[in-house]
Amino acid sequence: MEVEPKKLFGNRIRELRKAKGISQEALAHLAGIDRGYMGHIERGNRNVTIEKIYQLAHALKVSPRDFF
């Protein structure tokens, strides 16, 4: 069974966040995203807009393509 793209994306965000030693709350703050919404993103419960992808990339200091 194939993993949903939302879950793959969320897992990748979590992986990059942890590699940089940033808490979920801190990442949400840096990206200007609600902490609860950040949790939904990492769990793969939400579709993420292009705008949010760029906000997260900027906060993590990576290219948006690093999420895929």
RAGIJO-V563340 format. One record per residue. N is the residue number from 1. RES is the residue in one letter. SS is DSSP state (A for helix, B for strand, O for the rest). PSI is psi in whole degrees, 0 to 359 (* if undefined). D_CENTER is the distance of its C-alpha to the mean C-alpha in whole Angstrom. Layout:
N&RES&SS&PSI&D_CENTER / N&RES&SS&PSI&D_CENTER
This chain:
1&M&O&135&23 / 2&E&O&142&20 / 3&V&O&140&17 / 4&E&O&142&15 / 5&P&A&323&13 / 6&K&A&321&10 / 7&K&A&320&10 / 8&L&A&316&10 / 9&F&A&313&7 / 10&G&A&318&6 / 11&N&A&321&8 / 12&R&A&320&7 / 13&I&A&312&4 / 14&R&A&316&6 / 15&E&A&312&9 / 16&L&A&319&8 / 17&R&A&312&8 / 18&K&A&322&11 / 19&A&A&331&13 / 20&K&O&1&13 / 21&G&O&34&14 / 22&I&O&135&12 / 23&S&O&161&12 / 24&Q&A&319&9 / 25&E&A&317&12 / 26&A&A&319&12 / 27&L&A&316&8 / 28&A&A&315&9 / 29&H&A&313&12 / 30&L&A&325&12 / 31&A&A&353&9 / 32&G&O&35&12 / 33&I&O&142&10 / 34&D&O&139&12 / 35&R&A&321&11 / 36&G&A&319&12 / 37&Y&A&323&10 / 38&M&A&318&7 / 39&G&A&319&9 / 40&H&A&321&9 / 41&I&A&310&6 / 42&E&A&329&6 / 43&R&A&354&9 / 44&G&O&25&9 / 45&N&O&352&12 / 46&R&O&143&11 / 47&N&O&138&11 / 48&V&O&135&9 / 49&T&O&162&11 / 50&I&A&319&12 / 51&E&A&314&12 / 52&K&A&323&8 / 53&I&A&315&7 / 54&Y&A&323&10 / 55&Q&A&316&9 / 56&L&A&317&6 / 57&A&A&316&8 / 58&H&A&316&11 / 59&A&A&323&10 / 60&L&A&354&9 / 61&K&O&47&12 / 62&V&O&171&11 / 63&S&O&145&12 / 64&P&A&329&10 / 65&R&A&341&12 / 66&D&A&347&11 / 67&F&A&347&8 / 68&F&O&*&11
